[in-house]
Amino acid sequence: MPPAKPKISPEERRRRTADRLTMIRLKMAIGRELDERGITRPAEIGTALGLPPAEATKLLTGHQWREGDVEQLEAAAAHLGVRVWEPASDGWPS
């Protein structure tokens, strides 16, 4: 029998869920900005984000949560000059 996967705490689960939502917002905002600029090729996307093309593509198209992705997406958004709306803690825009 394979070893049981360790369970993550409720706090860690909430943090990962919040990170996933932030990642979705960032990916959408970055994608929209790239589309508006007519940037579609992987090499162009990498240059625009300040990343190697393969890394930029993986960052924007990856579906699995990975530690550090939020920070990389935030840096890429800042590199493009993109601002992303984040909901207030009570769920309403401030």
LOKEMI-626035 format. One record per residue (C-alpha): x, y, z; residue number from 1. Coordinates in Angstrom, 3 decimals. Layout:
+----------+----------+----------+-----+
!        X !        Y !        Z !   n !
+----------+----------+----------+-----+
!        X !        Y !        Z ! NUM !
...
+----------+----------+----------+-----+
***
This chain:
+----------+----------+----------+-----+
!        X !        Y !        Z !   n !
+----------+----------+----------+-----+
!    0.000 !    0.000 !    0.000 !   1 !
!    1.420 !    3.428 !   -0.906 !   2 !
!    2.131 !    5.811 !    1.963 !   3 !
!   -0.726 !    8.138 !    2.836 !   4 !
!   -0.421 !   11.696 !    1.561 !   5 !
!    0.010 !   14.147 !    4.408 !   6 !
!   -3.087 !   16.255 !    4.935 !   7 !
!   -2.693 !   19.988 !    4.662 !   8 !
!   -4.044 !   22.213 !    7.387 !   9 !
!   -7.196 !   24.294 !    6.869 !  10 !
!   -5.059 !   27.457 !    6.962 !  11 !
!   -2.782 !   26.113 !    4.233 !  12 !
!   -5.801 !   25.081 !    2.163 !  13 !
!   -7.247 !   28.615 !    2.465 !  14 !
!   -3.894 !   30.154 !    1.512 !  15 !
!   -3.606 !   27.922 !   -1.564 !  16 !
!   -7.175 !   28.708 !   -2.598 !  17 !
!   -6.479 !   32.429 !   -2.268 !  18 !
!   -3.272 !   31.975 !   -4.287 !  19 !
!   -5.168 !   30.124 !   -7.030 !  20 !
!   -7.712 !   32.942 !   -7.306 !  21 !
!   -4.941 !   35.535 !   -7.410 !  22 !
!   -3.169 !   33.507 !  -10.097 !  23 !
!   -6.324 !   33.386 !  -12.211 !  24 !
!   -6.761 !   37.161 !  -11.946 !  25 !
!   -3.100 !   37.764 !  -12.811 !  26 !
!   -3.107 !   35.357 !  -15.763 !  27 !
!   -6.250 !   36.956 !  -17.167 !  28 !
!   -4.894 !   40.499 !  -16.778 !  29 !
!   -1.527 !   39.591 !  -18.287 !  30 !
!   -3.174 !   37.713 !  -21.161 !  31 !
!   -5.490 !   40.638 !  -21.880 !  32 !
!   -2.561 !   43.069 !  -21.899 !  33 !
!   -0.520 !   40.850 !  -24.207 !  34 !
!   -3.500 !   40.526 !  -26.573 !  35 !
!   -3.999 !   44.303 !  -26.609 !  36 !
!   -0.330 !   44.736 !  -27.522 !  37 !
!   -0.566 !   42.079 !  -30.241 !  38 !
!    2.001 !   39.881 !  -28.515 !  39 !
!    1.255 !   36.250 !  -29.354 !  40 !
!    4.475 !   34.337 !  -30.039 !  41 !
!    6.248 !   32.582 !  -27.158 !  42 !
!    9.498 !   34.481 !  -27.770 !  43 !
!    7.632 !   37.810 !  -27.728 !  44 !
!    5.727 !   36.820 !  -24.587 !  45 !
!    8.955 !   35.864 !  -22.846 !  46 !
!   10.555 !   39.174 !  -23.771 !  47 !
!    7.492 !   41.144 !  -22.644 !  48 !
!    7.452 !   39.355 !  -19.280 !  49 !
!   11.209 !   39.382 !  -18.812 !  50 !
!   11.375 !   35.561 !  -18.752 !  51 !
!   12.681 !   32.826 !  -21.042 !  52 !
!    9.941 !   31.881 !  -23.547 !  53 !
!    9.410 !   28.357 !  -22.173 !  54 !
!    9.164 !   29.618 !  -18.597 !  55 !
!    6.741 !   32.397 !  -19.570 !  56 !
!    4.528 !   29.937 !  -21.448 !  57 !
!    4.547 !   27.470 !  -18.556 !  58 !
!    3.734 !   30.234 !  -16.081 !  59 !
!    0.744 !   31.502 !  -18.084 !  60 !
!   -0.662 !   28.136 !  -19.112 !  61 !
!    0.091 !   25.958 !  -16.090 !  62 !
!   -2.906 !   24.588 !  -14.228 !  63 !
!   -1.213 !   23.116 !  -11.190 !  64 !
!   -0.537 !   25.255 !   -8.126 !  65 !
!    3.181 !   25.654 !   -7.467 !  66 !
!    4.916 !   27.547 !   -4.700 !  67 !
!    6.249 !   30.846 !   -6.032 !  68 !
!    3.948 !   31.179 !   -9.045 !  69 !
!    1.996 !   34.073 !   -7.521 !  70 !
!    5.185 !   36.039 !   -6.959 !  71 !
!    6.377 !   35.335 !  -10.510 !  72 !
!    3.028 !   36.390 !  -11.973 !  73 !
!    3.015 !   39.561 !   -9.857 !  74 !
!    6.518 !   40.400 !  -11.116 !  75 !
!    5.459 !   39.741 !  -14.724 !  76 !
!    2.383 !   41.952 !  -14.295 !  77 !
!    4.531 !   44.717 !  -12.807 !  78 !
!    6.975 !   44.340 !  -15.716 !  79 !
!    4.056 !   44.965 !  -18.104 !  80 !
!    2.600 !   47.732 !  -15.950 !  81 !
!   -0.610 !   45.750 !  -15.344 !  82 !
!   -2.652 !   46.350 !  -12.218 !  83 !
!   -4.948 !   43.609 !  -10.942 !  84 !
!   -8.046 !   44.147 !   -8.843 !  85 !
!   -7.958 !   42.251 !   -5.575 !  86 !
!  -11.149 !   41.914 !   -3.561 !  87 !
!  -11.230 !   43.287 !   -0.026 !  88 !
!  -11.182 !   40.737 !    2.767 !  89 !
!  -14.960 !   41.071 !    3.163 !  90 !
!  -15.500 !   40.242 !   -0.536 !  91 !
!  -16.428 !   43.760 !   -1.634 !  92 !
!  -14.215 !   46.158 !   -3.578 !  93 !
!  -12.810 !   48.899 !   -1.425 !  94 !
+----------+----------+----------+-----+
***
